Amino acid sequence: MKISWVRSESDKNSFKIFKNLGLDVFEVDKPDDTDRKIAELVKDDYSTIVLSNELAFFSEDIIKKYSNHPDVSVIITPPKRKK
């Protein structure tokens, strides 16, 4: 089972601990490329993809393609709390 985390290139705080631990944290330079990145990760056999809430708004395929996919789970993180 391969797990990945996907965040916006401008978001340096989301999934910071996972990146520091050397796990697979990918950055999307343009939010409109979110679907392309998810498809790429699925092709590379990632079975769990954790997506930042901010990027989830830019994906059209999350519900259509992956909500009932038997081999892929896409998890959307909760929105950040304002301090």
N, C-alpha and C positions, 0 to 999 in steps of 0.2 A: 504494500500500500504506500503510495507516494502522496505526500501532502504538500500543497503550495499555498502561499499567501500572496495576494495581489493588491497593490495600492497604487495611488497616483504618484507620479514622479515628484510632484510638489509636496506630497505628504510624507514628511520624514519621521513622524512620530508613530503612525500606525505600524504595528507588527515589528517595532524596533527591537524588542527582546528576541524575537525569532531570528531576525537578521543577525544580531550580535552572537547568537548561538550557532550561526553558520547554516541555518535552515534555508529552504528555498523561498525567498521573498522576491517577487518580481514587481517591477515598476512599469506602469503604462504612461508613456509621455503625453498622450492625448486621450482624454476620457472616451472619445468616440472609438478608440481602438480596443475597448474592453472586450467586446465579443470576439475579436480576432485573437486576443491573448488567451481567452478561455478555451477557444477551439484549439489553439496551439498546445496548451497544457493537456487537454484531453488526448490529443494525438500523441503526446509524449508520455502517456499512461499515468497521469496524475489522477487518482481516484477521488481525492478530496481537495477542493479548491475553496479557500477562505477569501472572500472578497470584501473589501472595505465598503461600508455603507455608501460613501460618496460616489464610488464607481458603479454601484449596483443600479443607480438611476440611469446610467448610460447604456445598460445592456438590454437588448431586446430578446436575446436568446435564453436568458436564465430560466424563465418560466416555460417558454415554448419547447426548448430542446432538453433541458436538464432536470425539470421537476419530476419526471417519471423515468429518468434514465437509470437502468439497473446497475450500471458500473461507475457512475459519477455522482458525487454529492457536492453541490455548491452551497456554501454557508455564507450568509451575509451577516457581517458584524453589526451590533447595535450602533446607533449614532453616538457621536461623542457628546459628552455632557459639557455644558458651558460652566465655567467656574465663576 
